Amino acid sequence: MAFDYKIPFPDSIDVIPPVYPLDRKAFDRSLTTGHGRPLVHAMRYGVEAFKDLILDAAIHCRYEQPITEYNPIPPCPTSQEKAIQGWNLAKLCLVAGIADQVLATTMDRHISQIQWNCIEEELVESGYMEAPPEWEEIHSSKTEHWQDIIATQGAQGLMQVAEAFGREDENEYFGCVWQIVDAINYFDTLNGEGSALRLLSGKFSTSRMISRCVRIYRRMRWREKMISRNEEAEKWAHPSSEPTITLEKVMQHIYGDEMKYHDLQRYICSATHEERLSLQRLLHKETDPGVLQRVLVCFLENGLAEFDPSLLALLQHKHPAVREVAKWVFHKHDQPEVREAAFAALVRKKKELALTLLHRSARNGDSDLLLQLLVDLRPKLPDFTDPHEAFILLLMIMRDNQHITEPQLLLFVYEHSCCRVCRQAAVRMLLARDICPDCIKEEGAWDAMPGIREMFAEVMVWNAGNRT
C-alpha cells in the first residue's frame, strides 16, 4: 500500500530534536523530508521494524512538482527535488536486506523513474549489482559528438541524440538541459525553425526519453522568454539612454493625479542625500493621501533618507493606501522604534503589519513570536497559500536581520521544509553563524541531499585540521 506523504505546514512552533530510536512516524516523515535520521537510526538500531516504510519510499516517489504560472509545462516524469532521495534509500534497502525486492518490483515509471535510476546507480556503486547492459549502450553513443551525428544522419540522428540526452539527463538530474536546447536549435538551423519539435513530437507517446527532451526544451524556451521580458521591463524602468529625471519633474509627478512609479524610483536611485531629505520633509507638510502615497513610493526600495520615528504615525493613517506603502517603507528599517510599532500593532490585532515590521527590527527572543505570527497568518494570506513561501520568508528574515543570532527560525525551516534548496540554505546559515546543534551535524553527514552532506564533510575536515 502507499502511505500518506503530505506534510502540512506545522501548526506548532516547537522544533524538537530527534529522539533515538526513532518511532514509526518520525522514521517515515524523515524519508520524505530527506533528513539523515533514518540512516543514523539504522546504524544504531537496525531497521527491521521499518522495512515496509523503506520499501514503499523506494518504489513511490514522495514528491511531484506542481504545475504553476512559473512552471507552466507539465514536469518531466518526476522532479529532481526528490530524485536524490535515491542515495539514502539505496543504503537503507541494503541495510534492510530488501534491495532484491525493490529491484524486482514493477514500479510506476512515470512517477519514480529518476528516483529509481538514483537507487540503481547507488547499488551499482556499492558493488551490490553489476551495471545494466543498457548503461554501456548509453555511454557508447557518447553525446559529445551530437553535432556530427545530427549533421550526418539527419532526423534519425536527432532521434538518437534526443534519446541519449534524455537518458543521460535523467541519470544526472537535469545535467543536460542546455545540450538538449542546443541540439534542437542546431537541427532547426539545418532544417528550418520548428522542424525538430515537429519530428520529436511524433515520437512523444512512444519514447519516454524523447518526451523528456521535448518537455525540457519547451520549459527552457518559456523561461528564456520570461527572462527576456523581465530584462525589457528593467530596461524600461531604468533606461540609461534617457536623461536623468529632475527634482522639478518628480514634484510634478508627486502633485499630479497619476502614479508614475518607475519615474519616482529612477529619480530616487540617483538623488543626493539632500534631495532625498527634501522629499522626506513633504511627509510632514502634506496631508493629501495621494501626495503622501507618491512620496512614500520614493522610499520603498531603501527606506527613508534618515529614520524619523515621528513618521511611524503614517502606519495608522486613515487612508489604507498610505498605510500600506508606509508599512513596506518601515519594513526596510531595523530601529527599536519600528519593533515597538510592531508590538503596538499586535495590541491592535494587526498581525500582518506586525510581522512585516519585525522583518529587520526583531531581536533575539522574538523568534517564537515571528513563528507564531506566521503559523497564525499563513492560512489567511494569499501569498502564503503555498507553505513553501512561508519557509522562504523565514530564510529572508534571517538573511536581512542583523540582530537575531539564535537558530530557531533556521531550525524550523530545516525541520519542516521538504524543499532541498530551503533546507540547504538553512544549514548554510546555521554553519556560517556557528549556531548549528550537534544533532544536526551528526545527521547532516547522512542527509539525502549531496549539498548538505558536502557542507558537513567540509566542517568535519576543518575541525580535524584544527585539532592537529
C-alpha positions as CSV (number, residue, x, y, z in Angstrom):
1,M,0.0,0.0,0.0
2,A,1.0,3.6,-0.5
3,F,1.2,5.9,2.6
4,D,0.1,9.5,3.0
5,Y,3.2,11.6,2.4
6,K,1.7,15.1,2.6
7,I,3.5,17.1,5.3
8,P,1.4,20.2,6.0
9,F,2.8,23.4,7.4
10,P,3.1,22.9,11.1
11,D,0.5,24.3,13.5
12,S,3.1,24.3,16.3
13,I,6.2,26.5,16.6
14,D,8.1,23.8,18.5
15,V,11.3,22.4,17.0
16,I,12.1,19.2,18.8
17,P,15.5,17.5,18.3
18,P,15.3,13.9,17.0
19,V,15.0,11.3,19.7
20,Y,16.6,7.9,19.0
21,P,15.4,5.3,18.5
22,L,13.0,6.9,16.1
23,D,9.4,5.9,16.3
24,R,7.5,4.8,13.2
25,K,6.0,8.3,12.5
26,A,9.4,10.1,12.8
27,F,11.2,7.5,10.6
28,D,8.5,7.7,7.9
29,R,8.5,11.5,7.9
30,S,12.3,11.7,7.6
31,L,12.1,9.5,4.4
32,T,10.0,12.3,2.9
33,T,12.0,15.4,4.1
34,G,15.4,13.9,3.3
35,H,16.9,14.2,6.8
36,G,19.8,11.8,7.6
37,R,18.0,10.4,10.7
38,P,16.8,7.1,9.2
39,L,20.5,6.2,8.4
40,V,21.6,7.3,11.9
41,H,18.8,5.1,13.3
42,A,19.7,2.2,11.0
43,M,23.4,2.2,12.1
44,R,22.4,2.2,15.8
45,Y,19.3,0.0,15.9
46,G,18.7,-1.6,12.5
47,V,15.5,-1.2,10.5
48,E,13.7,-4.5,11.0
49,A,10.5,-2.7,12.1
50,F,10.6,-0.3,9.2
51,K,11.1,-2.4,6.2
52,D,7.7,-1.7,4.8
53,L,8.3,2.0,5.0
54,I,11.6,1.8,3.3
55,L,10.1,-0.4,0.5
56,D,7.2,2.0,0.0
57,A,9.5,5.0,-0.1
58,A,11.8,3.3,-2.6
59,I,9.1,2.5,-5.1
60,H,6.8,5.5,-4.7
61,C,8.5,8.9,-5.3
62,R,7.2,11.1,-2.5
63,Y,7.3,14.4,-4.4
64,E,5.8,15.6,-7.6
65,Q,6.4,19.1,-8.9
66,P,3.2,21.1,-9.3
67,I,2.2,23.0,-12.4
68,T,2.2,26.7,-11.6
69,E,2.4,30.0,-13.5
70,Y,6.2,29.8,-13.0
71,N,6.3,26.2,-14.3
72,P,3.5,26.0,-17.0
73,I,4.9,23.0,-18.8
74,P,4.0,19.7,-17.1
75,P,7.0,18.4,-15.2
76,C,9.3,15.7,-16.5
77,P,8.4,12.2,-15.3
78,T,9.5,13.2,-11.8
79,S,11.1,16.1,-10.2
80,Q,14.8,16.3,-9.3
81,E,13.7,17.6,-5.9
82,K,13.2,14.0,-4.7
83,A,15.4,12.2,-7.2
84,I,18.4,12.5,-4.9
85,Q,16.5,10.6,-2.2
86,G,17.7,7.5,-4.0
87,W,21.1,7.9,-2.4
88,N,19.9,7.2,1.2
89,L,17.0,4.9,0.1
90,A,19.5,2.6,-1.6
91,K,21.6,2.4,1.5
92,L,18.5,1.7,3.7
93,C,17.4,-1.0,1.2
94,L,20.9,-2.7,1.7
95,V,20.7,-2.4,5.5
96,A,17.1,-3.8,5.4
97,G,18.0,-6.6,3.0
98,I,15.3,-5.7,0.6
99,A,17.3,-4.5,-2.4
100,D,16.3,-7.5,-4.5
101,Q,12.7,-7.0,-3.6
102,V,12.9,-3.4,-4.7
103,L,14.7,-4.3,-8.0
104,A,12.0,-6.9,-8.7
105,T,9.2,-4.5,-8.1
106,T,7.2,-3.2,-11.1
107,M,7.0,0.5,-10.5
108,D,5.0,3.3,-12.0
109,R,7.9,4.7,-14.1
110,H,6.0,8.0,-14.7
111,I,6.3,8.8,-11.1
112,S,9.5,7.3,-9.8
113,Q,11.9,6.8,-12.8
114,I,14.6,9.4,-11.7
115,Q,14.5,8.1,-8.1
116,W,14.8,4.6,-9.4
117,N,17.8,5.5,-11.5
118,C,19.5,7.0,-8.5
119,I,18.8,3.9,-6.4
120,E,20.1,1.7,-9.2
121,E,23.2,3.8,-9.6
122,E,24.0,3.7,-5.8
123,L,23.5,-0.1,-5.8
124,V,26.0,-0.4,-8.6
125,E,28.4,2.0,-6.9
126,S,28.2,0.0,-3.7
127,G,29.1,-3.2,-5.6
128,Y,25.7,-4.9,-4.8
129,M,24.9,-5.3,-8.5
130,E,26.5,-5.0,-11.9
131,A,25.8,-2.1,-14.2
132,P,22.8,-3.0,-16.5
133,P,23.8,-3.7,-20.2
134,E,21.8,-0.6,-21.4
135,W,24.2,1.6,-19.4
136,E,27.0,0.6,-21.8
137,E,24.8,1.3,-24.8
138,I,24.1,4.8,-23.5
139,H,27.7,5.6,-22.8
140,S,28.9,4.0,-26.1
141,S,26.8,6.6,-28.1
142,K,28.6,9.4,-26.4
143,T,26.8,12.7,-26.8
144,E,29.9,14.9,-27.1
145,H,29.7,14.4,-30.9
146,W,26.0,15.2,-31.2
147,Q,26.5,17.8,-33.9
148,D,28.2,15.3,-36.2
149,I,25.5,12.7,-35.6
150,I,22.7,15.2,-36.4
151,A,24.6,16.6,-39.4
152,T,25.3,13.2,-41.0
153,Q,22.2,11.2,-40.0
154,G,19.6,13.9,-40.1
155,A,16.2,13.0,-38.5
156,Q,17.5,9.6,-37.3
157,G,20.5,11.3,-35.7
158,L,18.3,13.7,-33.9
159,M,16.2,10.8,-32.5
160,Q,19.3,9.1,-31.4
161,V,20.8,12.2,-29.7
162,A,17.5,13.0,-28.0
163,E,17.2,9.5,-26.7
164,A,20.7,9.6,-25.3
165,F,20.4,13.1,-23.9
166,G,17.1,12.2,-22.2
167,R,18.7,9.2,-20.6
168,E,21.9,11.0,-19.6
169,D,19.9,14.0,-18.2
170,E,17.7,11.7,-16.2
171,N,20.6,10.0,-14.6
172,E,22.4,13.3,-13.9
173,Y,19.4,15.2,-12.6
174,F,18.8,17.7,-15.3
175,G,22.5,17.9,-16.1
176,C,22.0,18.1,-19.9
177,V,19.4,20.9,-20.2
178,W,21.4,23.3,-22.3
179,Q,22.8,20.5,-24.6
180,I,19.2,19.5,-25.3
181,V,18.3,23.1,-26.2
182,D,21.4,23.4,-28.4
183,A,20.8,20.1,-30.2
184,I,17.2,21.1,-31.1
185,N,18.2,24.6,-32.1
186,Y,21.0,23.1,-34.3
187,F,18.6,20.8,-36.1
188,D,16.3,23.7,-36.7
189,T,19.2,25.7,-38.2
190,L,19.7,22.9,-40.7
191,N,16.1,22.1,-41.5
192,G,14.0,25.1,-40.6
193,E,12.6,26.6,-37.4
194,G,10.2,24.2,-35.6
195,S,11.3,21.1,-37.6
196,A,12.9,19.4,-34.6
197,L,9.8,19.7,-32.4
198,R,7.5,18.5,-35.1
199,L,9.7,15.5,-35.6
200,L,10.2,14.7,-31.9
201,S,6.6,15.3,-31.0
202,G,5.7,12.4,-33.4
203,K,7.6,10.1,-31.0
204,F,6.2,11.8,-27.9
205,S,3.9,8.9,-26.9
206,T,6.3,6.1,-27.7
207,S,9.6,7.3,-26.3
208,R,9.8,8.5,-22.7
209,M,13.3,9.9,-23.1
210,I,12.3,11.9,-26.2
211,S,9.2,13.1,-24.3
212,R,11.5,14.3,-21.6
213,C,13.7,16.2,-24.1
214,V,10.7,17.9,-25.6
215,R,9.4,19.0,-22.2
216,I,12.7,20.3,-21.1
217,Y,13.1,22.3,-24.3
218,R,9.7,23.9,-24.0
219,R,10.3,24.8,-20.4
220,M,13.6,26.4,-21.1
221,R,12.3,28.3,-24.1
222,W,9.5,29.6,-21.8
223,R,12.0,30.7,-19.2
224,E,14.1,32.4,-21.8
225,K,11.0,34.4,-22.9
226,M,10.3,35.3,-19.3
227,I,13.9,36.5,-18.7
228,S,13.8,38.5,-21.9
229,R,10.6,40.1,-20.9
230,N,12.0,40.9,-17.4
231,E,15.1,42.4,-19.0
232,E,13.0,44.6,-21.2
233,A,10.9,45.7,-18.2
234,E,14.1,46.5,-16.3
235,K,15.5,48.5,-19.3
236,W,12.2,50.4,-19.5
237,A,12.3,51.1,-15.7
238,H,15.9,52.2,-15.7
239,P,16.8,53.4,-19.2
240,S,20.4,54.5,-19.4
241,S,19.8,56.4,-22.6
242,E,17.1,58.7,-21.1
243,P,18.0,61.9,-19.4
244,T,18.1,61.9,-15.6
245,I,14.7,62.9,-14.1
246,T,15.0,66.2,-12.3
247,L,13.5,67.1,-8.9
248,E,11.1,69.5,-10.7
249,K,9.8,66.6,-12.8
250,V,9.4,64.4,-9.7
251,M,7.4,67.2,-8.0
252,Q,5.1,67.3,-11.0
253,H,4.5,63.5,-10.6
254,I,4.0,63.8,-6.8
255,Y,1.4,66.5,-7.1
256,G,-0.2,65.0,-10.2
257,D,-3.1,62.6,-10.3
258,E,-1.2,59.7,-11.8
259,M,1.2,57.3,-10.0
260,K,4.5,57.4,-12.0
261,Y,6.1,54.6,-10.0
262,H,9.1,53.9,-12.3
263,D,9.9,57.6,-12.7
264,L,9.9,58.1,-8.9
265,Q,12.1,55.1,-8.4
266,R,14.5,56.2,-11.2
267,Y,14.9,59.6,-9.5
268,I,15.5,58.3,-6.0
269,C,18.2,56.0,-7.2
270,S,20.3,58.9,-8.5
271,A,19.2,61.6,-6.0
272,T,21.6,63.0,-3.5
273,H,21.1,62.7,0.3
274,E,19.9,66.3,0.5
275,E,17.4,65.7,-2.3
276,R,16.1,62.6,-0.6
277,L,15.7,64.6,2.6
278,S,13.8,67.3,0.9
279,L,11.3,64.7,-0.4
280,Q,11.1,63.2,3.1
281,R,10.1,66.5,4.6
282,L,7.0,66.5,2.4
283,L,5.7,63.7,4.6
284,H,5.4,66.2,7.5
285,K,4.0,69.1,5.4
286,E,1.4,67.4,3.2
287,T,-1.9,65.9,4.2
288,D,-3.3,64.8,0.8
289,P,-3.4,60.9,0.8
290,G,-2.4,60.7,-2.8
291,V,0.7,63.0,-2.3
292,L,1.7,61.1,0.8
293,Q,1.4,57.8,-1.1
294,R,3.6,59.0,-4.0
295,V,6.2,60.4,-1.7
296,L,6.4,57.2,0.2
297,V,6.8,55.2,-3.0
298,C,10.2,57.0,-3.5
299,F,11.5,55.3,-0.3
300,L,10.2,51.7,-1.0
301,E,13.5,50.4,-2.2
302,N,15.9,51.6,0.5
303,G,13.8,53.1,3.3
304,L,13.8,56.7,4.4
305,A,16.7,59.0,3.8
306,E,17.0,59.4,7.6
307,F,15.0,57.4,10.0
308,D,12.3,59.6,11.7
309,P,10.2,57.9,14.4
310,S,7.5,60.5,14.2
311,L,6.7,59.3,10.7
312,L,5.6,55.9,12.2
313,A,2.2,57.6,12.7
314,L,1.7,57.0,8.9
315,L,1.1,53.4,9.8
316,Q,-2.2,54.4,11.3
317,H,-3.2,56.9,8.6
318,K,-6.9,57.0,7.9
319,H,-6.2,56.2,4.2
320,P,-5.5,52.5,3.6
321,A,-3.2,53.1,0.6
322,V,-0.9,55.3,2.7
323,R,-0.8,52.7,5.5
324,E,0.1,50.0,3.0
325,V,3.0,51.9,1.4
326,A,4.3,53.1,4.8
327,K,4.3,49.5,6.1
328,W,6.7,48.5,3.3
329,V,8.9,51.6,3.8
330,F,9.4,50.8,7.5
331,H,9.9,47.1,6.6
332,K,13.4,48.4,5.5
333,H,14.3,49.7,8.9
334,D,15.6,47.9,11.9
335,Q,15.4,50.6,14.6
336,P,14.0,49.8,18.1
337,E,11.1,52.2,17.4
338,V,10.0,50.0,14.5
339,R,9.9,47.0,16.8
340,E,7.9,49.0,19.3
341,A,5.5,49.9,16.5
342,A,5.2,46.2,15.7
343,F,4.2,45.3,19.3
344,A,1.7,48.2,19.2
345,A,0.2,46.7,16.1
346,L,-0.2,43.4,17.9
347,V,-2.2,45.2,20.6
348,R,-4.5,46.4,17.8
349,K,-4.6,42.8,16.4
350,K,-2.8,43.8,13.2
351,K,-0.7,40.7,13.0
352,E,0.3,41.1,9.3
353,L,1.6,44.6,10.0
354,A,3.5,43.3,13.0
355,L,5.1,40.5,11.0
356,T,6.2,42.9,8.2
357,L,7.7,45.5,10.7
358,L,9.6,42.8,12.6
359,H,11.4,41.6,9.4
360,R,14.5,43.6,10.2
361,S,13.7,45.1,13.6
362,A,13.2,41.8,15.5
363,R,15.8,40.9,18.2
364,N,16.9,37.7,20.0
365,G,13.9,36.5,21.9
366,D,11.4,37.4,19.2
367,S,11.7,34.1,17.2
368,D,8.8,32.5,18.9
369,L,6.6,35.5,18.2
370,L,7.7,35.5,14.5
371,L,6.9,31.8,14.1
372,Q,3.6,32.1,15.9
373,L,2.6,35.0,13.7
374,L,3.5,33.0,10.6
375,V,1.6,30.0,11.8
376,D,-1.5,32.1,12.5
377,L,-1.4,34.2,9.4
378,R,-0.4,31.7,6.7
379,P,-3.9,30.3,6.0
380,K,-5.2,33.8,5.7
381,L,-2.7,35.4,3.4
382,P,-2.8,34.6,-0.4
383,D,1.0,34.9,-0.7
384,F,1.4,32.1,1.8
385,T,-1.1,29.6,0.4
386,D,1.9,27.5,-0.6
387,P,3.8,26.6,2.6
388,H,7.0,26.9,0.6
389,E,6.6,30.7,0.5
390,A,6.4,30.8,4.3
391,F,9.7,29.0,4.6
392,I,11.3,31.3,2.1
393,L,10.1,34.3,4.2
394,L,11.8,32.9,7.3
395,L,15.0,32.5,5.3
396,M,14.7,36.1,4.1
397,I,14.3,37.3,7.6
398,M,17.4,35.6,8.7
399,R,19.3,36.9,5.7
400,D,18.2,40.5,6.2
401,N,18.0,40.8,10.0
402,Q,21.3,41.6,11.6
403,H,20.1,41.3,15.2
404,I,18.8,37.7,15.5
405,T,21.6,35.3,16.3
406,E,19.6,32.4,17.7
407,P,19.0,29.4,15.5
408,Q,15.2,28.8,16.0
409,L,14.0,30.2,12.7
410,L,16.6,28.3,10.7
411,L,15.9,25.1,12.6
412,F,12.2,25.5,11.9
413,V,12.9,25.6,8.1
414,Y,15.4,22.7,8.3
415,E,13.0,20.6,10.3
416,H,9.7,21.2,8.4
417,S,10.5,22.1,4.8
418,C,10.6,19.4,2.1
419,C,12.5,21.7,-0.3
420,R,16.1,20.7,-0.7
421,V,17.1,24.3,-1.6
422,C,15.4,25.8,1.6
423,R,16.9,23.1,3.9
424,Q,20.3,23.6,2.3
425,A,20.1,27.4,2.8
426,A,19.1,27.0,6.4
427,V,22.1,24.6,7.0
428,R,24.5,27.0,5.3
429,M,23.4,29.9,7.6
430,L,23.5,27.7,10.7
431,L,27.1,26.6,9.9
432,A,28.2,30.1,8.8
433,R,27.0,31.6,12.1
434,D,28.3,28.7,14.2
435,I,24.9,28.0,15.7
436,C,24.3,24.5,14.3
437,P,23.3,22.0,17.0
438,D,25.4,18.8,17.3
439,C,22.4,16.6,16.5
440,I,22.1,18.3,13.1
441,K,25.8,17.9,12.4
442,E,25.5,14.2,13.1
443,E,22.6,13.5,10.8
444,G,23.7,16.1,8.2
445,A,26.5,13.8,7.1
446,W,23.9,11.3,6.1
447,D,21.4,13.7,4.5
448,A,19.7,12.7,1.2
449,M,20.9,16.0,-0.3
450,P,24.5,15.9,-1.5
451,G,24.9,19.7,-1.0
452,I,24.1,19.2,2.7
453,R,26.4,16.2,3.1
454,E,29.3,18.1,1.4
455,M,28.9,21.1,3.8
456,F,29.1,18.8,6.9
457,A,32.1,16.9,5.3
458,E,33.9,20.3,5.0
459,V,33.1,21.1,8.6
460,M,34.5,17.8,9.8
461,V,37.7,18.2,7.8
462,W,38.1,21.8,9.1
463,N,37.6,20.6,12.7
464,A,40.0,17.8,12.3
465,G,42.6,20.2,10.9
466,N,42.2,22.5,13.9
467,R,42.7,19.6,16.4
468,T,46.0,18.6,14.9
